[in-house]
Amino acid sequence: MTQYFKIGKFAASYGLNGELILVHSLGKKTSLKDLQALFLEETKDNFLPYFIEKTSIKNDQEIYVKLENIDTKEVARKLTPKEVWLSAEDFDKYAAKAAPIAMLGYDMIDGDTNLGEIIEVIEQPHQILCTIIYQGKEALIPIHAESLVKIDKKNKQVFVQIPEGLLEVYL
């Protein structure tokens, strides 16, 4: 089964021909050159591909995207503000290695305990929140200078020191 990673959302339609503005957190300026398709989640864990006609860079965090068969601003507006996903293979190609979003799919380790896989990364001004599934429940773990021990990119692991009692809040 293909794994998908959320990279941003369609923030608005642009122009009269069905173009969309994709706000992304890939960590670098990109036009997604040579990318064939983006995915939108229709229902839980059910992703539908939308094929790309053309893209162009708006700025560091926004891309103009023209999708096949989306030819009017009215049709494009129906896709806003939907979240946009990439397959794991495409995500690895387009996400900056140093960007916080690159931690998606990494295992979070506290001491000797594997807490779970990072399924979402939320960037905030003074910290990053990572969503994991801990003992069957969704948990938000803050990552900042005091809690981050190290990141092992080779083994896809993030080592943290979680404040005592934080995980118990989610159980």
N, C-alpha and C positions, 0 to 999 in steps of 0.2 A: 504494500500500500504506500502510495506517495505521501510524503510529509510536506506540509505547507507552513510558511511563515508569514505573518502579517507584517507588511512594510509601510503601511500608511492608509490613506483613504482618498477617495475622489471628493475634493472639497467644493468644487463648483463646475458648472458648464462654462464653456468659453466660445464666443462667436456664435454663428448661425448654423454651422455645419456639423454639430455634434461633438466637438472637441471637449475634453475634460481636463481639469487641472488636478493632477495627482500630487498630494502633499506626502512626502516620504521621509523616513528616518534611516536611510541607507548609509548616512555618514559621509557622503561625498557627492560632488556634482556629477550627474550622470544623465544620459538621454535614454538609457536602457537599450542601446544600440544592439541589434540582432536578437532581441528578445521576441519570441513568437507570441506568447500569451501571458496575460495576467489572469488571476482567478478571483472570483467573488464567491463568498460563502452563501449559498442559497438557503440551506438548512444546516443544522449542527453537523459539522464534519462532512458536508456534501458541497464540494467546490465545483463551480462551473467555469470553464475557460472562456475568456473573451480575447479574441485574436486582434493583434495590433496592426493597424494600417501604417501609422507613422507616429513618431515622437519627436519632441524638441525640448531643449532645456529652457526653463523660465528663470530659475535661480538655483542656489545650492540645495534647496529642499523641495522644489516644485518642478514638475514636468508637464508639458502639454502632451496629451495623449489622444490620438484619434483611433477609435476602435472600429473594426469591420461591422457593417450593418447598423451603426449608430450615426445617423445622417442628419438629425435635426436637434436643435437645442432642447426641444420638449422631451425627446427620447433620452438625451444625455442627462437631463435633470433628474430622471427617475433613478439614475445610478448614484446620485449624491444624497447623503454623505456615506456611501457604502465603503466598508473596509476592503483593502486590496491586499492580495496574498500572492506570493511566489512559491513555486515548487522549491524543495530543498536544494536541488541542483542549481537552479537559476539564482537562488538566494546567495549561495556560495560565490557565484560569479560576480554579482553586482553589489553586494554589501562590502563596505570598507572594513578591513580586518581590525582596525582600531576603534570602530564605532561600537557603542554599547549594544546595538541590535545584533552585532555579531555573536553575542553570548547565547542567542536562541539555540536551543538544542543541547546546550552544555549541561552537565550534571552539576548541581550545587552541593558542595561538601562542607560540613561543619565538623571540624576535628577529624574523626574517623568515620563519621556517619554521612552516607549519601542521602540527602534530603529529597532529591527528585530532580527531574529535568526542568530547565527553564523554558516555559512555554510562551511568556510574554515579557517584553522589556518596556518599561514606561520611564521616559526621561523627564526629570524634574530639575529645577535650577541647582539644588545643592546635593542631590542624590539621585540614584537610579533605583526604581522599584522593579524587582523581578518576581513574576508570578510562577509558582511551582504548584504541583499537586502533592500535598503532604498528607500521608495516611488517608487518602481519598477525598481530602478537602483542599480547596484552592487557598493558597497562602501568599501574601505579599511580603517579600523580604527586601528591606532596604540595603543598598550597597553604597557605601561612601568610604572616605579615607580610613575611618576607624574600624569598619567591619570587613573590608576586603583584605584578605591575606595575600592571595596571588591568583593569577589566571594561567592555567596550563592549556595553551591552544592545541598542542599536539594531541593530548588525551581528551580534549573538550571538557575541561573541568574548571569550575570556579570555586576557589577555597575561601570560605568566609568564617567570621567569628560572630555568631548571632548572639544578641543580648539575651541573658537568661530570662525565661518566661515568655518570650515572643511567640514561639511555636505553640505553646499551650493555649494561647488566645484563640487559635483556629480549630482546636479540637473540641 
